[in-house]
Amino acid sequence: MRERFSDSESFVRMSGKGAGGKRPGRRSFEEDFHEYQPYDYQPYDLPDASDTDSQPAAQLDGPPSGDRWSTWDQSTPTEKGPEPRPDWVVTELAAVDTEFGIVKTGKEADVFLLERGVPGTDRRTLLAAKRYRDGQHRLFHRDAGYLEGRSHKESRVSRAMARRTEFGKQVIAGQWAAAEFAALSRLWSTGVAVPYPVQILGTEILMEFIGDESGTAAPRLAQLRTEEADLASLWDQLEQSLVLLARDGYAHGDLSAYNILVHHGRLVIIDVPQIVDVVANPRGRSFLERDVRNVGAWFVSRGLPEAAVDELSGRLAREARFD
């Protein structure tokens, strides 16, 4: 699976009171989250051309082409994707980023198409830039669930988050971005079919663009016509990823035919901000079953036997050690 990747919305722990602890030797998403959590929650913005005092001389002239210099060197080692990195990841300091427009809008974040390339060479790649919105333009409809069990070492920050002040909203945006990057990094390393996370900087996540070289994004599973879909192959790929998730003690938490992409027969799961720790969560088993039945309904309506959904649900329960 990793070989196939090379060729080519933050998590919710949702642990309730009285939930069991993690398995011996098992690293939790909470620990991954704190590893990637940025110190400064301010969003990354392009330099203000009028602010000449705060900009280095090189940025005043701007890159030789594109909209900005590559931000690769501005992310710390823990804010970059897991190694070994795919060959297509452009890490050269001479690279520039060129934006081509919006790919998807959402309540918490928007996704833009971006090309990162080295001028004068063939070293270039398309990326999806997911940017969480600022406090005035963001609708965090899942804040309550996301913040459950979350705390901050500074009480003033915790109070700001609870009161939803502008600063508090900014912190929440940073936590959403950091937690999603941590989830993507862990899932990709585990072998789950998710986009490779390239880097995070503030509230912007750069990740593998799932689509054609022309910039056309891959369709969602829900958009596929029956004659275009190899149901058996897609179901097998879905099963492989969900088994890996369950074996590690997690469920997607909000899986459906709308957050799965299909690119030339390759299935990719997206939007992972609500990853659920089924070991710690007292309703963990129900989350596993819900994921399977939600996306399984799409397959069943196109000819998959309902028994296959039941079988997968039972297998995930065994992989998660519920049975």
Secondary structure, DSSP 8 states (H G I E B T S, - for coil): -HHHHHH---------TT-----TT---HHHHHHHH--S---------TT--SSS-HHHHH--SSSSEE--GGGS-GGGB--SS--TT----TT-EEEEEEEEEE-SSEEEEEEEEE-TTSS-EEEEEEEEE--TTS---TTHHHHHTT---SSHHHHHHHHHT-HHHHHHHHHHHHHHHHHHHHHHHHHT-S---EEEEETTEEEEE--B-TTS-B--BGGG--GGG--HHHHHHHHHHHHHHHHHTTEE-SS--TTSEEEETTEEEE---TT-EETTT-TTHHHHHHHHHHHHHHHHHTTT--HHHHHHHHHHHHHHTT--
